[in-house]
Amino acid sequence: MYPVLRLIWQMFKHRKDPQLPLTGTHVSRHMCMPWDIDLWMELNNGRTLTLFDLGRIPLAQRVGLITALKHNKWGLVVAGASVRYRRRIKAFEVIEMRSRAVWWDDKFIYIEQSMWKDSGECANHILLRTAVTGKTGMVPPDQVMTAVGQNIARPDAPDWVQAWISADATRPWPPMQE
């Protein structure tokens, strides 16, 4: 089940946080609840992806995107992701999540998120290819920037982001059927 109440709590908790530039980092804290764990008593890998929403949506709120989505009747989609799981997160463990837009091109906005343990170790890290959608399809990021009032220059793409984009482009689509 989607953690709607936890999302509402995060939106409420961060409602008065200062606005962020698009490339600013939203920091939030989350507890791994018993219903988030798997048979090995650690945060389920699928639930990890869902919990990243709890950082990404308040980030969208803080950069002004939620208001622009409502005003323009736009939506948000995830068009790809690459995740690294490196450290176990156990029930009742609290993590710090960091979320930020790292780069954008003519179609997509690339978002980086990570979960950090109190020990200072990064437990997992995700790079997401996201898009804003409207009635006619994907909304160009430059149009989104105008709508949120953040006409900032596009940063240079980090090498590791560009390498993932290039590698992902070699993957066949649709996948081959046997």
N, C-alpha and C positions, 0 to 999 in steps of 0.2 A: 504494500500500500504506500502511496506517495505521502511523504511527511508534510502534509498541508499545514498542520498546526505549527510545526517547527519553522516552516517558511514564513508564515504569518508573524511568528515571534521575531524572526530575523529582520523582517521588513519593519516591524514596530520598533525593535531595539535600535536600528540604524537610521530611523526616519529623520532624526535631527543632526546626523553626522554631516560635516561640511561636504559640499559638493567636491567632486574629484575631476581632474582633467581625465580625458579618455584613457591615457596611459598610466593614470594613478593606480595605486594598489589599495584595494579594500581588504581589511584584515578583520576576521571574525573568529570566534571560538565556538567549538561544537563538542558535544559529548557523544561517544559511541554508546548507544543504548542497547539493551539486551535484544531488541527486535532488529538490530542492525547486524547481528553476528551470524556466522555460518556454523557448520558442524564442528569446525576447528576452534570455535570460541574466539574468533577474531572478526573484524569488520569485513563483511562480505564484499567481494570485488564489484558486483553489480550495484550494491548499495552505496559504495564509494562514489560511483558516477552520479547517483541521485543526490548524495550529500553535496557534491560540487555545485549543484543548482542552488544550494543554500548560501553559497558565496557569490555565484554569478548573477543571480537576480538582484540582490541588494547592490552589487556593483553597478548594474544597469540603472538602478534607481539613483545612485549617487552621481552618475555621469549625465543624468537627465534623459536617459533613453526610455524609461517607463512612461514618462509624460509624452514623449514624441510618439511612442507606439500607440498609446490611447488616442492621441489627437489625430494621427494619420491612419488609424485602423490597421496598423502593421502587426506582424508577428515575428517571433524569433525561432530559428531552427539551428540545430547542430548538423553540420554536413560531413563531419569526420572528427576523429579523435585518436590520439596516441597516448597511452597511459604507461607509466612505470610504477610498479608496486615494489617497494624496497624494504619496508619495516612493518611489522605487525601492529595493528591497533586493536587492543582488547576492550571488552565491555567496560564501560564507565571511564575509560581513558578520555581525557580532554585533549583535543588537538587545536592548533591554530591554523586557520586556512588563509591563504593569501591568493587574491584573484586580481588579474589585470589584463587589459588589452595590450598585446605586445607589438602588433603590426596589422596592417590591412592592405589589401590590393584593390582591384577594381570590382571584385565581387564579394569577398569574404573579409571578416574581421577575425583575427587569430587571438585567442584568449589562452593565457597561461594560468594554471592554478596549481597550488601545492598544499599539502597537509603536513604540519610540523609537530613533532612530539615535544613535550616539555624538556626532554634531554637535548633539544637542539637538532635532532636528526630529522631529515626529511623522510616521511613515511611513504608518500607517493606524489606523483607529479603528472599533470595532464596538459596536453596542448590540444585545443579545440579549434576546428574550422567552423565558424558560425556565420549566419547570414540573417539579415532582416528581410522579411517578405511582405509584399503588398498584393493588391488585386492583380497586378500584371506580372508577378514573379518577384525575383530578388531586387531589392532596392540597393543601388550603388552606395558603398560606404561614404562617398563624398556628399551624397544627398542626406544621408543619416547624420553626418557631422554638422551640416547646415541646420538640420531640424533640431539638434540638441544644442546648437549655439556654440559648437566647439570646432571652429575652422582652424584647426592646427595642422601643421605640416606633417605629412606621413613620415614616421621615423624609418631609418634603414632597417631592413629585415635582418634579424639575427641570423647568422650562418646556419645554426641548427634548425631554425624554422624553415628557412629556404631549402635546406637539405631534405627535411621531411616532406615538404610540398613536392619537390622533384621526385623523391622516391615514391610517394603516393601516386603520382601521375603515371608511373610505369605499371601500376596494378591494373589488371584487366577489368573492364566494366562493360557489360555485365559479366559476372564471374562465369568461367567455363563450366558447363554441365558435363558430367561424366556419362 
